[in-house]
Amino acid sequence: MANHQNAKKAIRQTERRTEVNCNRMSRMRTFVKSAEKALGMHTAPAVSFDEAKVAVVAAESAMMRVAKTGIIHKNYVSRKVSRLVARLKKLAS
């Protein structure tokens, strides 16, 4: 248990940041899942190329926003986006 005022404040800040970060991660995961579903990954059938492209762009934007705040690493985002775009190109052909 924190006894000093600074330690108590740090605990409050950490709780607030944790809640915000969890919400941001959840939002990002939702966008990524919708992009993967649009690309026909998992068990869902692929949708049209245009719809898949919109979903991939939205997922990329959400991931970059989360990486910019430092919640996840930029290399993780780059790898994930690269794989999504590769699937999008495969869907196009």
LINKAPE-V604388 format. One record per residue. N is the residue number from 0. PHI is phi as a letter, one per 40 degrees, with the letter a starting at -180 (none if undefined). NEAR is the number of other C-alpha atoms within 12 Angstrom. Layout:
# LINKAPE-V604388
n=(N | N)
phi=(PHI | PHI)
near=(NEAR | NEAR)
This chain:
# LINKAPE-V604388
n=(0 | 1 | 2 | 3 | 4 | 5 | 6 | 7 | 8 | 9 | 10 | 11 | 12 | 13 | 14 | 15 | 16 | 17 | 18 | 19 | 20 | 21 | 22 | 23 | 24 | 25 | 26 | 27 | 28 | 29 | 30 | 31 | 32 | 33 | 34 | 35 | 36 | 37 | 38 | 39 | 40 | 41 | 42 | 43 | 44 | 45 | 46 | 47 | 48 | 49 | 50 | 51 | 52 | 53 | 54 | 55 | 56 | 57 | 58 | 59 | 60 | 61 | 62 | 63 | 64 | 65 | 66 | 67 | 68 | 69 | 70 | 71 | 72 | 73 | 74 | 75 | 76 | 77 | 78 | 79 | 80 | 81 | 82 | 83 | 84 | 85 | 86 | 87 | 88 | 89 | 90 | 91 | 92)
phi=(none | c | b | c | c | c | c | c | c | c | c | c | c | c | c | c | c | c | c | c | c | c | c | c | c | c | c | c | c | c | c | c | c | c | c | c | c | c | c | g | c | g | b | c | c | c | c | c | c | c | c | c | c | c | c | c | c | c | c | c | c | c | c | c | c | c | c | c | c | g | c | b | c | c | c | c | c | c | c | c | c | d | c | c | c | c | c | c | c | c | c | c | c)
near=(7 | 11 | 10 | 10 | 11 | 11 | 13 | 14 | 14 | 16 | 17 | 15 | 14 | 15 | 14 | 14 | 17 | 16 | 15 | 17 | 21 | 18 | 17 | 25 | 25 | 18 | 21 | 30 | 24 | 21 | 30 | 33 | 28 | 30 | 40 | 37 | 27 | 32 | 34 | 24 | 22 | 13 | 11 | 14 | 14 | 25 | 22 | 19 | 22 | 18 | 22 | 33 | 30 | 24 | 32 | 35 | 25 | 27 | 35 | 34 | 24 | 32 | 37 | 29 | 23 | 28 | 23 | 16 | 17 | 18 | 25 | 23 | 17 | 19 | 15 | 18 | 27 | 19 | 16 | 29 | 29 | 18 | 22 | 35 | 27 | 18 | 25 | 31 | 17 | 17 | 23 | 17 | 9)
